[in-house]
Amino acid sequence: MTFRALPGFRDFAPEDLAFRTHIFAAWRRVAVRYGFAEYDGPPLEPLDLYTAKSGDEIVGQLYNFTDKGDREVSLRPEMTPTFARMVAERANGLKKPIRWFAIPQLFRYERQQRGRLREHFQLNCDLVGEPGPLADAEVIALAIDVMRELGLAHEQFRVRVSDRRLLDALFTALGITAEQKPAAMQMLDKFGRSEYAKAESAFIEAGGRVASVEFLLKELRQATTWSTLLEHGAKHEGVAAALAEEHPLRETLAALEAMGLGDYIELDLSIVRGLAYYTGTVFELFDVERSLRAICGGGRYDALLASLGGVDLPAVGFGMGDVVLGELLKERGLRPDAPPSVDVIVAAVTPDDMPFVLEAAHALRDGGLGVEYALAPQALGKQLKLGDARGARLAVVIGPDDRAQGAVMVKHLADKTQTAVPRDTLVAHCRSLLTLNG
């Protein structure tokens, strides 16, 4: 029989795992620079934890089953419910604001398509306990700096930002009732897409007049900055009045500008995200060409911790998946070469040299270097080719003549130069050479 990975799941050969590690390392470096502490939780949780947040309809997207203790459980499809549970259990003892991040593997039984698999890894960053607009700016800035850390510039991606509170105010100014707002949100989200007709029908069924939302759909959606939003909004008296009031989104955008990140930001009122989830700022990060799915999405969710964990704390956060991000890095030529598997190859000239090879190899490993040697007798040339294949920069060649003088030969595999080195200084010599050559 032959076996393959399940559909939507990935194998990570060493070069693929090195790429994943490169992404994870950037995620961790930036999160730590922002004062976030790493956490994790179990990959298997009670099914109720997810249906409580998303309703029973989510079950069709889950890897769920009844375990041997007759418990209804699921592999985690997202991290936020686990995060909410963990924070609720510890909230009284945690200094606010809480800054936590995680890199979980998540599982969803969904139709595969470009940028979406049935498992992926995701950077989750959440800031809890601060309701003000600077918290929103902090989280958005973190997402931007992750992209910059991976070598992407503002010419290659944008963060599109909106705010549910602002949309509520605009809907009110346009005469849209509270009952009609969910359908109006869907119209905004689906505008210009094949699903728009269905969203418009739902709005009409809710008693809405399409003319009441057209100003937002066709006029205000053109604005990409706060100043251009004011210019477009001035054409409608009610909207102009709503925009004249101080708004948290304006402060968030100003804070990002003050950080020097204004070039990465676009106001986009079509960004809506989960209707029952987000309560304030919402944002998504896309490549400039919009050739890929959203790389990152998040926003403010001030009611979720109370509903899932019983702790009433404001929160803002995002998730950034590795699948779309990896595709973008590869498209932009930013996938790094896999690092060499060893620093040094140790080679024997004759079979009698093998005990000295073992001694030298272990001394070099004790010195913190990556070392390999041939595990069976081989010609010297073949041993050196093994070093080339492993990416080693140095070869330590041990033969009878050098041993008789208490020395070994250290070769630079790139430029083919070599130096006789006393055995008792071998480790220090190799460490020095590798440090000098980066």
C-alpha positions, 0 to 999 in steps of 0.5 A: 500500500502507498499512503499520502497526506490527507487532502488539505494537509501538508507534509513539511520536508526539511526545506519546507519546515525551514521556511515555516520556521523562518515565518514563525521566527519573524512572528515571534520577534515582532510580537515580543518587541511589542511586549506580547507574551506567548501562550498555547492551549490544547488542540482539542476542546469541548465542541460547545466552546465553538458553537457558543461563539459561532452557532451550531452551523459551524459544526459542518466545518469542524473535525469533531467527534465523540471521544471515549468518555462520551464527550463532544469534542473538536479539533480547534478551528480557531484560537480566540475561544481558547484564549477567552477561556484562558484569560477568563480563568486568570483575569483577576491576577493579570496586569492590564492590558494583557498582551498575549500571542500564540502560533496554533495549528488550526483545523477546518473541514472546508473546501480547499482552494488557493490560500485555504487548506484544512489545516494551517498555522496562525499568528494570533495577537490579542490585547485585552483590557484597554478600550481606547483607540491606541490599543487598536493602533498598536495591534494594527502596527504589530501586523504591519511590522510582521510584514516588514520583518519578512521583507515586504514594503508598503508597495506590496501590501495594504491594511484596509481599515474600517469601524463598525461603530462608524458604519452604525453612525453612517447607517443611522444618518442614511435612515437605515434602521437597527433591524435593517443594519445587518442586511445593509452590512452584507450589501456593503461587504458584497458590493461588486461581487456575485453575492451582492444581489442576494444581499440586496434582496435580503435588505429589501425584505427587511424593509430597506430602500436601496436608495438609502444605502447607495450614498454609502455604496457609491460615494463613501466607499471611494474614500481611502483616507479620513480627509477624503471621507470628509470630502465625500461625506460633505455631499450629504447633510446627515452624513456630514454631521455624523462625521463631524463628531469625534470618532475612535477610528480617526484617532487610530488612523492618526496614531498609525500616521504618527508611527510612520505607518500611514503609507500602509493604511487605507480606509475601506468602508467595505471591510465588515468582517463577522457581524456577530463578533466585532464591535469596533475597528475592523481591518484586513491585510491584502497584497496590493494586487489583491491576487490572494485572499486576506493575509490577516484579519482582525479588529475590536471584539469587546463583548466576546470575553463576557459571552465566552468566559464571563469576564467583561473586558474590552479586547482587540486582536488579529489572526495571520495565517501561514498559507497565504503569507507563504504564497505571497513571500514566494511570489515576491522572491522572499522565501529564503534558501534553506539554511545549511544542515551542518557547519563542519564536515569531518573526514578521515583519510584512512580507516585508522583515522576514524577514532580521531574523527569521532573525537574531533566531531564530538569536541566540535559539537560540544563547542556548539557547531553542527557537525557530520561525518561519513558513517562508513568508510569512504574515499576522501573526495566522497566525504568532502562532497557530502560536506558540500551537499550539507552546506558545510563551510569547513572540512576538518580532514584527519590523516596519519601525517597531520596526526603525527604532528598533533594537527588536523587540516581545516579546509574552506570548502568555498575557496579551497584554501586549507590550514594546518591547525593544532588539535587542541585549538581546533574548536576555537579555530573553527568557531572563529572562522565561522564567525568571521565569515558570518 
